[in-house]
Amino acid sequence: MKKGLLHLFLFLLTFTATTFAGMEWTAGRFISVPEGEDWTFIEAVWHYLTDIEKADLIKGLTYSIPFLTILTFHEFGHYFTAKYYKLKVTLPFYIPFWFLGLMPAIGTMGAFIRIKSMIRSRKEFFDVGIAGPLAGFIVALFVIFYGFTHLPEPDYIYEIHPEYKEFGANYEEEAYKDLPEGANLQMGTNLLYEFCKAYLVDDPAKLPNPHEIMHYPWLLAGFLACFFTALNLIPIGQLDGGHILYGLIGSKNHRIASPAFFVLFIFIGGLGIFSVQDFIENFDYNMQMVAFYLLFLFFVFDKISKNKLHIVLIVFGVFSLQLLVKYIFPEVIGFSGWLVFGLLLGRVLGVYHPETYERKPLDTKRKVIGWISLFIFVISFSPAPFIIT
């Protein structure tokens, strides 16, 4: 009973956090002390809470409800499948993530369940691993479909940014050019969103540009759902995608494929950090940064092989290819957040998958579903989900 109350408390806390985060993103409401007021931070927070308008609260709920619904279906997909196999499993632990408006946050870092039993077969790993992403993705499709087929009129953005009115329809060309460095946030895209933009939108003028998509709660919830779905479906180690890949190809092949995907993942994350032009403009400084980056790569890759020469070759190979791609395609960028997650994978979660007692291959039906799930990963994955310039 007490444990159940903990799960409920974390859910309610996460629901509250995502609702307030949704208000911040969609309505542009952030906690701030009004000019001329000598308030403490607590007084500013209280003023913020008591000054919330009904319309802003509805926008926050329009983000938090679909987003947490997707997340909940994902986690209970795992939970009920584990229960089906009579595994000891906890209810989901929701993770609230909000900084009271002091810095951007999406309200949650997701959720997780703990399986306390030993999983005995490839089939069990596969079924438990795939149930969550599939359940969440099905709900996400409804959210994304609704978001793209019910876009507000183009002048909706003036409700959030009245200052854009002076620029008229060309606000995209004028509104962002004078922003200070680090204040220009754009949302990325993925193949699923590009498909929806092309085939679901009745009027292209309604489409938000990458700077403003966070003000559209259904699209924001759907994009973040894609982000977390892709994150879970990365076919590495003991992530859901790693379980699925292990079930599909078995232990021997997984020990080859998983580190290969890991190297590719780090390669994508580090794209655009350095360029040939950087070296020309500030050679000494960038050489120091390169040395630090190479040490970081060595630390990240260190556990994928016992042969240190192999690690060195991988490190310099990845770095050289990143420079080459940046030289050929100067506009390409990665996402440093993938490097942070790669550090967690390489040093904590692990790149390899534990062996199972029973190694019987999957049946044809599961193999088909497994490859479909990897297709979902491809269309949900964004190489650069968040871009700050």
C-alpha positions, 0 to 999 in steps of 0.5 A: 500500500505504501509503495503504491502511494509512492507511485501515485505521489510521483505520478501526481508530481509529474502531472503537475510539473508537466502541466506547468512546463506545458504552460511555459512552453505553449503560453510563454509563461515563465516565473519572473519578478515584475520590474519595480517589485522587491519580491523574494523568489517565494513571493514571485512563485506565489504571484505566478501561481495565483495569476494563472489564467484559465486559457493558459492552464488549458494549454498546459493540460493540453500538453501534459495529458496527451504526453503523460498518456503516451508515457503511461501506455508505454510503461504499462505495456512493459508492466502488463507483459511482465505480469503475463510472464509472471515476473516480479515487477514494480509499478512505474516510477514517474520522474518529475523534471521542472525548475520552477521556470528558472530554466527550460524543462519538459516536466518529466524525465520519463518513467521506468519500471523495475523487473525483479525476476530473472528473464529466462528467454529471448522471447520474454526479453523481446516481448517485455521490451517491445510492448512498451514502445509499441503501446506508447507509439500507437497512442502517439500516432493519434496525438500527432494526427490530431495535432497536424489536422487541427492546427490553429490559424496562422495568426495564433502565434501572435497570441504568444508573441504579440511583438511579431505583428510588426513583422507581419507574415515575414516574422520568421525572417526578422524575429530571430536575427537579433537574438543573443547567442544561446537564446535561439531554440529550435525543435528538430524534426524526424521522418514521421513529422515530415510525412505529416507536414506533407500529407496531413496539413490542409493549409501549409501556412498553418505549419509552425516553423521550428522556432515556434513548434513548442507553442503547439501543445499537441505537436510538442507532446507528439514530438517529445513522445517520438524523442522518448520512443526513439531513445528507448528503441535505440538498438544498443545494450539493454535498452528496449531496442537492445532487447528487441535486437537481441531477440531478433538476431541472438547473442552472437550477432548482438555482440557485433551489432550493438557496439557497431550501433553504439559507435554510429550513435556517438558519431551522429551525436558529435557531428558539427562539434568541430570543423576545419574552419574552427582549426583555421580560426583558433588553432591553439584553443581548438587543439586543446578542445580536440584533445579533451574530446578525444579523451572523452571518446576514449572513455566512452568507448573503453568498455566495448573492447578489451584491446586498447588499440582497437579503442584508439582506432575507433576514437580516431576513426570516428573523429576523422569521419566527423571532420570529413562529413562536416567539411563536405556538408558544412550545415550538418549538426549533431546533438551533444545530448546524444554524447551525454546519453552515450556516456551513460550507455558506455560506462553505466548501462552497458553496450552488451546484452546479458545471456539468457538461459533459453536461446530458442529463436523467435517465431516469424510473427515476432520477427516481423513485429521486431523489424517493424519496431526498428522501422518505428525507431528510424521514423521517430529518431531525430539526429538533432532534436533540439538546436540552440544557436 
